[in-house]
Amino acid sequence: MSLEEALDQIKGDVIEHMNDDHSDANLVYVKALAGLPDALSARMTDFDRHGIALAVEMPGGVSEVRVDFLKPLTKAEDIRPALIKLLKYARERL
């Protein structure tokens, strides 16, 4: 199975978990790494081996942004540590 296929198998669960349990992390990603300090909220909408896509609620409407991982995923199991490392990196920049 390819990496893309493996990621597709876990995508729904990962996105649901990030939006339900870690909406604060999504907001940190967009404020610190997407250059949107005025963001009100953010929901993960997709991800691939290179990064995450988020729908960001801004004072003027919703924007779609992409934030790259610090390094591309090499296996599906890398998604959790990659998100944690990205969050630590983002928090250091706030």
GIZI-V604961 format. One record per residue. N is the residue number from 1. PHI is phi in whole degrees, 0 to 359 (999 if undefined). Layout:
BEGIN
n: {N N}
phi: {PHI PHI}
END
This chain:
BEGIN
n: {1 2 3 4 5 6 7 8 9 10 11 12 13 14 15 16 17 18 19 20 21 22 23 24 25 26 27 28 29 30 31 32 33 34 35 36 37 38 39 40 41 42 43 44 45 46 47 48 49 50 51 52 53 54 55 56 57 58 59 60 61 62 63 64 65 66 67 68 69 70 71 72 73 74 75 76 77 78 79 80 81 82 83 84 85 86 87 88 89 90 91 92 93 94}
phi: {999 285 299 300 295 296 294 300 292 257 306 301 294 296 297 299 298 295 283 279 250 225 299 297 294 302 293 297 305 284 293 273 250 256 68 238 296 268 302 266 199 211 236 292 245 191 202 217 297 261 173 240 248 225 264 247 275 248 306 261 140 256 240 257 226 232 234 278 294 294 212 300 292 249 210 301 296 284 298 296 299 293 292 293 298 295 294 299 301 294 299 294 259 276}
END
